[in-house]
Amino acid sequence: MSSPFWIWQQSAWPRFTWQNEAIAALLRNCIDMQGRLLGKIGSVDALSECQNMLDTLLQNIVTSSAIEGEQLNVGSVRSSLARRLGIEEPGPTNARSEGLAELMLDATQGYDRPLTLQRLYTWHQWLFPLAQGTLSKAILVGQLRDEMPMQVISGRLDKPTVHFEAPPRDDLEAQLNEFLEWFANSRDSASLDPLLRAGIAHFWFVTLHPFDDGNGRLTRAITDLALAQGERQAIRFYAMSASILEDRAGYYQVLENSQKGDLDITRWLSWFLATLLRSLEQALVNIDRILAKARFWQAHRSDGLLPEQVKVLNRLLDGGPRGFEEGINAAQYQAVAKVSKATATRHLADLLDKACLVRLPGGGRSTRYRINTQDISNA
């Protein structure tokens, strides 16, 4: 008899093992970073919290689809999410964005409800609200895949490379029920860390590949659900799908290697925890930026700033690619504030006088200004 090739062909499947010593440091770092993040969330005001949650959920949806090569209408998804979160951001939506918003919020805000087969069917229907499929085969929506072998392949049609093959259809219901039972029973397990549980759930479900299409996106929704259950709150300030997208090739490679191996999934859990840690670190940077912004405006609440000045200062405080992280010059101020050159110069001088900005080294047309961070730290 030939030796098992796929992990699900192992006689002890799905009794996974891993080497605790190999992942202990990563797990400790994730737990520490998660604790720091959750501790700081309590200092964020309600409006900023809601806006940040909207941005995070949007990023999670968009990047989860991008991992599969699908580009979404970001504005439509944002409008669908905002309406459900009670945020006034009117805009056009469609059946696709509505379904994706429902799925994300159900997975994160509905963390107390059990994950059942019917709930998975509903998620799948939200993922594919309209009849879709290739020219040769329509997608089976809201039901398990058919009898055809489920393979992940690449390369030429006459010489394809099989990266993965899922368990056969005839035993799928039993295997999926075993997963769902484990997911329910492991939630309050004292012997399994919630972060490891999320990593195991991710690997197990994507290996089952129970649906015609959308398995990766459903897997990542289950991961979000598991993480929300571990934190015991619906507030989401980090988007793990964004970090997965940053190392998309590594993601597929570690899955393929682990699915062709034995039941030791240490390599997968190491990759999962390292990716989660990057997500948490980025979220902590974002929270620190939100808190710094709040302290800045507390310090300058009585400065009588003009709307144009407030607009530019918020851009600088928000940071990121649009935040002029190397400082802003007069021409850029003029473009953002939509004022004349003379007015931009006058506004910048006023902001210097009020200690909102500091001048960076350099002079003339190259003079740049940045937020007075000393003022923030003393607020």
C-alpha positions in Angstrom: 0.0 0.0 0.0 1.4 3.4 -0.9 2.1 5.9 1.8 -0.4 8.8 2.3 0.3 11.9 0.0 -2.3 14.4 1.3 -2.6 15.1 5.0 -6.3 14.0 5.1 -5.2 10.6 4.0 -3.3 10.1 7.2 -4.9 7.4 9.4 -5.0 9.7 12.4 -6.5 12.7 10.5 -7.5 15.2 11.8 -5.6 14.8 15.1 -3.1 17.5 14.5 0.2 17.8 16.4 2.7 20.7 16.8 5.9 21.4 18.6 5.1 23.8 21.4 8.7 25.0 21.9 9.0 26.0 18.2 6.0 28.4 18.4 6.1 29.4 22.1 7.9 32.7 21.5 5.7 33.8 18.6 2.6 32.9 20.7 3.8 34.9 23.7 4.5 37.9 21.4 1.0 37.7 19.9 -0.7 37.4 23.3 1.3 40.3 24.6 0.6 42.5 21.5 -3.1 41.5 21.6 -3.3 42.5 25.3 -1.7 45.9 24.6 -4.1 46.5 21.8 -7.2 45.6 23.7 -6.0 47.7 26.6 -5.6 50.8 24.5 -9.0 50.4 22.7 -10.7 51.6 25.9 -9.0 55.0 25.5 -10.4 55.6 22.0 -13.5 57.7 21.8 -16.7 56.2 20.4 -16.6 58.1 17.1 -13.0 57.2 16.4 -13.6 53.6 17.4 -16.5 53.3 15.0 -14.6 54.9 12.1 -11.6 52.7 12.8 -13.7 49.6 12.9 -15.3 50.5 9.6 -11.8 51.0 8.0 -10.6 47.7 9.5 -13.6 45.6 8.4 -13.5 47.2 4.9 -9.8 46.4 4.7 -10.5 42.8 5.7 -13.2 42.3 3.1 -11.2 43.9 0.3 -7.9 42.1 1.0 -9.6 38.7 1.5 -11.1 39.0 -2.0 -7.8 40.3 -3.4 -6.0 37.2 -2.1 -8.3 35.2 -4.5 -7.5 37.7 -7.3 -10.9 39.6 -7.1 -11.0 43.4 -7.1 -14.0 44.8 -5.4 -15.8 48.1 -5.7 -14.4 49.6 -2.5 -16.8 52.5 -2.3 -19.8 50.2 -2.6 -18.5 47.8 0.1 -17.8 50.8 2.4 -21.3 52.1 2.0 -22.8 48.7 2.8 -20.7 48.4 6.0 -21.2 52.0 7.1 -25.0 51.7 6.9 -24.9 48.6 9.1 -22.6 50.3 11.6 -24.9 53.3 11.8 -22.3 55.6 10.2 -23.5 58.4 7.8 -21.6 57.6 4.6 -24.3 57.4 1.9 -23.3 55.9 -1.4 -24.3 53.3 -4.0 -24.3 49.6 -3.0 -25.0 46.4 -4.9 -26.0 42.8 -4.0 -22.3 41.8 -3.9 -21.3 44.5 -1.4 -24.4 43.9 0.7 -23.7 40.2 1.0 -20.0 40.8 1.9 -20.9 43.3 4.6 -23.5 40.8 6.0 -20.9 38.1 6.1 -18.2 40.1 7.7 -20.4 41.5 10.4 -22.1 38.2 11.1 -18.6 36.6 11.6 -17.3 39.3 13.9 -20.3 40.7 15.7 -22.1 37.4 15.9 -19.3 35.6 17.7 -21.5 34.3 20.4 -23.7 32.3 18.1 -22.7 28.7 17.2 -21.1 28.0 13.8 -23.5 25.5 12.1 -23.7 24.0 8.7 -26.8 26.2 8.0 -24.8 29.3 9.0 -22.0 28.3 6.6 -24.7 27.9 3.8 -26.0 31.4 4.6 -22.4 32.8 4.4 -21.9 31.1 1.1 -25.1 32.6 -0.2 -24.0 36.1 0.9 -20.7 35.5 -0.8 -22.4 34.6 -4.1 -25.7 36.6 -4.1 -26.0 36.2 -7.9 -25.7 33.2 -10.2 -22.0 33.0 -11.0 -19.6 30.6 -12.5 -17.4 29.8 -15.4 -18.6 29.1 -18.9 -18.3 25.4 -18.3 -19.8 25.1 -14.8 -22.1 27.2 -12.5 -21.2 27.6 -8.9 -23.3 25.5 -6.4 -24.4 28.2 -4.0 -25.5 27.5 -0.4 -24.7 23.8 -0.7 -21.7 21.5 -0.6 -19.6 20.8 -3.7 -20.5 18.0 -6.0 -18.8 14.6 -6.7 -16.1 16.0 -9.0 -12.6 16.0 -7.5 -11.8 19.3 -5.8 -8.3 20.3 -6.9 -6.2 23.4 -6.8 -4.1 23.4 -10.0 -1.9 25.6 -12.2 0.0 25.4 -15.4 -0.9 24.1 -18.8 -4.2 22.3 -19.3 -2.5 19.2 -20.7 0.2 19.1 -18.0 -1.4 20.7 -14.9 0.4 21.0 -11.5 -1.8 19.8 -8.7 -1.1 21.9 -5.6 -3.8 20.4 -3.5 -6.6 17.9 -3.6 -9.4 18.0 -1.1 -11.0 15.0 0.6 -13.6 13.2 -1.6 -17.2 14.2 -1.6 -18.6 10.9 -0.2 -17.3 11.6 3.3 -17.5 15.4 3.3 -20.6 15.8 5.5 -19.1 13.6 8.3 -15.8 15.5 8.1 -17.4 18.9 8.1 -19.6 17.9 11.1 -16.5 16.7 12.9 -14.9 20.1 12.3 -18.0 22.0 13.5 -18.2 19.9 16.6 -14.6 20.6 17.4 -15.1 24.3 16.8 -17.9 24.4 19.3 -16.2 22.2 22.0 -12.8 23.9 21.7 -14.1 27.4 22.3 -13.7 27.2 26.1 -10.9 24.7 26.2 -8.4 25.5 28.9 -5.7 23.4 27.1 -5.9 25.2 23.8 -4.9 28.8 23.4 -7.5 30.8 21.4 -4.9 32.0 18.9 -3.8 28.5 18.2 -7.4 27.5 17.9 -7.9 30.1 15.2 -4.9 28.8 13.3 -6.0 25.2 13.5 -9.6 26.2 12.4 -8.1 28.0 9.4 -6.0 25.1 8.3 -8.6 22.4 8.9 -11.5 24.2 7.1 -9.4 25.2 4.1 -8.2 21.6 3.8 -11.7 20.3 3.7 -12.5 22.8 0.9 -16.3 21.9 1.3 -17.7 24.4 -1.3 -17.5 24.8 -5.0 -15.9 28.2 -4.7 -15.2 30.8 -2.0 -13.5 28.4 0.4 -10.6 30.7 1.1 -12.8 33.7 1.9 -15.1 31.5 4.2 -11.9 30.2 5.9 -10.8 33.7 6.7 -14.3 34.6 8.0 -14.1 31.5 10.3 -10.7 32.8 11.4 -12.2 36.2 12.2 -15.0 34.5 14.1 -12.5 32.4 16.1 -10.4 35.5 17.0 -13.5 37.4 18.0 -14.6 34.5 20.2 -11.1 34.4 21.8 -11.3 38.2 22.6 -15.0 37.9 23.6 -15.8 41.1 21.8 -17.0 42.2 18.4 -14.8 45.2 18.0 -12.2 44.6 15.3 -9.1 46.8 15.0 -6.9 44.5 13.0 -7.3 42.9 9.5 -5.4 39.7 9.3 -6.4 39.2 5.6 -4.4 42.3 4.8 -1.3 40.7 6.3 -2.0 37.5 4.5 -2.2 39.4 1.2 1.2 41.0 1.9 2.7 37.5 1.8 0.2 35.8 -0.5 2.9 33.6 -2.1 4.1 32.5 1.3 0.5 31.8 2.4 -0.2 29.4 -0.5 3.3 27.8 -0.2 3.0 27.0 3.5 -0.5 25.6 3.0 0.6 23.4 0.1 3.6 22.1 2.1 1.6 21.4 5.2 -1.3 19.8 3.3 1.3 17.4 1.7 2.9 16.6 5.0 2.1 14.6 8.1 -0.2 15.7 10.9 2.5 18.0 12.5 1.4 21.5 11.5 4.1 23.4 13.3 5.2 25.1 10.1 1.7 26.3 9.4 1.1 27.6 12.9 4.4 29.4 12.9 3.5 31.2 9.7 0.0 31.9 11.0 1.2 33.4 14.3 3.9 35.5 12.5 1.3 36.9 10.2 -1.1 37.6 13.1 1.6 39.4 14.9 2.2 41.7 12.0 -1.5 42.5 12.0 -1.5 43.3 15.7 1.6 45.5 15.4 0.0 47.5 12.6 -3.2 47.9 14.6 -1.2 49.1 17.6 0.4 51.8 15.3 -3.1 52.8 14.1 -4.4 53.0 17.7 -1.5 55.1 18.8 -2.1 57.4 15.9 -5.8 57.8 16.9 -4.9 58.5 20.5 -2.2 61.0 19.4 -4.8 62.7 17.2 -7.2 63.0 20.1 -4.5 64.4 22.4 -3.6 67.0 19.7 -7.1 68.3 19.3 -7.6 68.4 23.1 -4.5 70.6 23.3 -5.7 72.9 20.5 -9.4 72.9 21.1 -9.4 76.6 21.8 -7.1 77.8 19.0 -9.8 79.0 16.7 -8.4 77.3 13.7 -10.0 77.7 10.3 -11.7 74.8 8.5 -8.9 74.7 5.9 -6.3 74.4 8.6 -8.2 71.7 10.4 -8.4 69.7 7.1 -4.7 69.8 6.6 -3.8 69.0 10.2 -6.1 66.0 10.1 -4.3 64.7 7.0 -1.0 65.1 8.7 -2.4 63.4 11.9 -3.9 60.5 10.0 -0.5 59.6 8.5 -0.3 56.8 5.9 0.4 57.3 2.2 -1.8 60.4 2.0 -0.5 61.9 5.3 2.7 63.6 4.1 4.8 61.6 6.5 7.9 63.6 5.4 6.2 66.9 6.1 4.1 69.3 4.0 5.3 72.3 2.1 3.4 75.5 1.1 2.5 74.2 -2.3 1.1 71.0 -0.9 -0.9 72.9 1.7 -2.3 75.1 -1.0 -3.4 72.0 -3.0 -5.0 70.2 0.0 -6.7 73.3 1.5 -7.6 74.7 -1.9 -6.4 78.2 -1.1 -4.2 80.7 -2.8 -0.4 80.7 -2.4 -0.5 83.8 -0.2 -3.2 82.3 2.0 -1.3 79.1 2.4 1.7 81.0 3.6 -0.4 83.0 6.1 -2.1 79.8 7.4 1.2 78.0 7.9 2.7 81.0 9.8 -0.4 81.0 12.0 -0.1 77.2 12.7 3.6 77.7 13.6 2.6 80.6 16.0 0.0 78.3 17.7 2.5 75.4 18.0 0.4 73.2 15.8 3.3 72.7 13.5 7.1 72.8 13.6 9.4 73.8 10.8 11.8 71.1 9.5 15.4 71.9 8.6 15.7 73.5 5.2 14.5 76.8 3.7 13.0 78.6 0.8 10.7 76.6 -1.4 11.9 73.4 0.2 10.7 74.4 3.7 8.5 71.6 5.1 6.4 71.4 8.2 5.2 68.6 10.4 2.9 68.1 13.4 4.3 69.3 16.7 4.6 65.9 18.3 6.1 67.5 21.4 2.9 69.3 21.9 1.0 66.0 21.6 3.1 64.3 24.2 2.6 67.1 26.7 -1.1 67.2 26.2 
